[in-house]
Amino acid sequence: MHDADGVVVGVDRCPGWELPRASSSVATIDAVVQAAVDGTIEVGSGRGVRRYRVTTGDGAVLEDAFEGLRALVLSMPWQPRLRWETTTPY
């Protein structure tokens, strides 16, 4: 998504990463798209929680999460155990 102020790039139903509308954001957008194409996005699944990790070309790790209703109902004082895997190539 984009508007006059910025660009939001994300995975699945997560809020995404808000980036400034500048040429410096192109590398991040490219890294997320390339990770989706290559199937290298890491996905952690747990009780109503999905976490996504994307590693950019410079080694930075972008993380985002989606918590569904099940996570809210089954909320616990500790982090849920996640099962991690990589996505399939697009």
RODO-2510 file (C-alpha; in nm, 4 decimals, decimal comma):
residues 90
     n   res          X          Y          Z
     1     m     0,0000     0,0000     0,0000
     2     h     0,1134     0,3556    -0,0469
     3     d     0,0000     0,7110    -0,0020
     4     a     0,1602     1,0535    -0,0256
     5     d     0,3567     1,0056     0,2981
     6     g     0,4816     0,6494     0,2839
     7     v     0,4722     0,2903     0,1728
     8     v     0,3559    -0,0124     0,3710
     9     v     0,4930    -0,3508     0,2713
    10     g     0,3832    -0,6626     0,4542
    11     v     0,3223    -1,0339     0,4538
    12     d    -0,0146    -1,2049     0,4887
    13     r    -0,2545    -1,0291     0,7307
    14     c     0,0172    -0,8569     0,9338
    15     p     0,0240    -0,4806     0,9762
    16     g     0,3415    -0,4573     0,7685
    17     w     0,6385    -0,2262     0,7816
    18     e     0,5794     0,1449     0,7306
    19     l     0,8532     0,2973     0,5200
    20     p     0,9091     0,6542     0,4059
    21     r     0,8212     0,7294     0,0474
    22     a     1,1855     0,7603    -0,0557
    23     s     1,4414     0,5847    -0,2704
    24     s     1,5979     0,4432     0,0477
    25     s     1,2898     0,2213     0,0963
    26     v     1,3289     0,0446    -0,2380
    27     a     1,5897    -0,1993    -0,1012
    28     t     1,3571    -0,3059     0,1817
    29     i     1,0610    -0,3517    -0,0513
    30     d     1,2829    -0,5487    -0,2889
    31     a     1,4076    -0,7706    -0,0030
    32     v     1,0523    -0,8572     0,1080
    33     v     0,9369    -0,9324    -0,2470
    34     q     1,2509    -1,1349    -0,3245
    35     a     1,2132    -1,3362    -0,0014
    36     a     0,8531    -1,4172    -0,1000
    37     v     0,9630    -1,5257    -0,4481
    38     d     1,2562    -1,7314    -0,3155
    39     g     1,0564    -1,8867    -0,0318
    40     t     1,2925    -1,7664     0,2398
    41     i     1,0408    -1,5894     0,4641
    42     e     1,0476    -1,7564     0,8043
    43     v     0,7047    -1,8247     0,9527
    44     g     0,6478    -1,9077     1,3183
    45     s     0,3059    -2,0509     1,4006
    46     g     0,1552    -2,0967     1,7444
    47     r    -0,1796    -2,0648     1,9236
    48     g    -0,3467    -1,8037     1,7054
    49     v    -0,0149    -1,6276     1,6409
    50     r     0,1874    -1,6047     1,3214
    51     r     0,5237    -1,4316     1,3165
    52     y     0,7158    -1,3493     1,0009
    53     r     1,0875    -1,2811     0,9601
    54     v     1,2510    -1,1414     0,6492
    55     t     1,6282    -1,0993     0,6272
    56     t     1,7352    -0,8110     0,4058
    57     g     2,0484    -0,8020     0,1896
    58     d     2,2435    -0,6095     0,4540
    59     g     2,1612    -0,8703     0,7212
    60     a     1,8877    -0,6771     0,9007
    61     v     1,5912    -0,8859     1,0163
    62     l     1,2384    -0,7486     0,9759
    63     e     0,9776    -0,9069     1,2034
    64     d     0,6018    -0,8742     1,1941
    65     a     0,3187    -1,0627     1,3645
    66     f    -0,0495    -1,1373     1,3334
    67     e    -0,2515    -1,2353     1,6407
    68     g    -0,5957    -1,3733     1,5743
    69     l    -0,8941    -1,4074     1,8032
    70     r    -0,7686    -1,7431     1,9268
    71     a    -0,4517    -1,5765     2,0588
    72     l    -0,6600    -1,3203     2,2442
    73     v    -0,8879    -1,5828     2,4003
    74     l    -0,5985    -1,8127     2,4887
    75     s    -0,3645    -1,5355     2,6030
    76     m    -0,0975    -1,6451     2,8461
    77     p     0,1587    -1,4554     3,0521
    78     w     0,4404    -1,6173     2,8512
    79     q     0,5188    -1,6245     2,4818
    80     p     0,3510    -1,9109     2,2960
    81     r     0,5797    -2,1773     2,1571
    82     l     0,6148    -2,1273     1,7842
    83     r     0,6915    -2,3841     1,5179
    84     w     0,9221    -2,2207     1,2598
    85     e     0,9440    -2,3055     0,8893
    86     t     1,0169    -2,1249     0,5645
    87     t     0,7591    -2,0416     0,3021
    88     t     0,7400    -2,2171    -0,0299
    89     p     0,8839    -2,0330    -0,3306
    90     y     0,6279    -1,8296    -0,5228
***
